[in-house]
Amino acid sequence: PLAVQGPAMKFFRWWPIVLVVLFGASGWADPAVSVVSNLPAAGTRIRHPGDGAIMVYVPAGEFVMGLNEAEARQVAGDLGLKFDALWAWEAYPRRTVHLEGFFIDQCEVTVGQLRTFVEATGAVLKFKESSRHFSTPASNNLPAAEVTWEEAQRYAQWAGKALPTEAQWEKAARGTDGRLYPWGNTPPTAAHGHFGP
């Protein structure tokens, strides 16, 4: 299994659970396989047998990881934040990183998937933000919220997956060309998501 993100992220109240698996020689992926390498083509989607999540293949190769100071200042400004070198140091330096291919969940783990895990294992969640929705069918497809790192790790093990490394998460979100955001370098708008308090 993949190494998980380090102990600095042991607890984060709004930890989204997104999981990864390496593509192994057994290759349980669908038949969309590259003719040249016998590996799945970039973007190949599979349904994981452990939790039923749709996963997307991110091929092996290099990508630009991290930010330089000018990019960190731009992101802070784009998000309406005061530049603070304290958060930005985690993104330094901008560098080229090579990763092996992996599948990553297309969406965060949902309330319904988390409920299935809790019912199957008897797990007790520290916070009630997700579990308070377990009896509301309309909430099944909402992303699970207020999940600790340890709970996310147990879910990943139960599903036969692993939490993504920082590098895997960033490659899946940014692509390979060093863009600042998944959609490119233009600042985010309300069309890209919810920003603010």
Salt bridges, closest charged atoms under 4 A:
ASP51 OD1 - LYS161 NZ 2.91
GLU69 OE2 - ARG73 NH2 2.91
GLU71 OE2 - ARG94 NE 2.94
GLU100 OE2 - HIS98 NE2 3.50
ASP105 OD1 - LYS161 NZ 2.78
GLU119 OE2 - ARG115 NE 3.59
GLU129 OE2 - ARG132 NH2 3.15
GLU129 OE2 - HIS133 NE2 3.68
GLU146 OE2 - ARG13 NE 3.15
GLU170 OE2 - ARG174 NH1 2.47
ASP177 OD1 - ARG179 NE 2.87
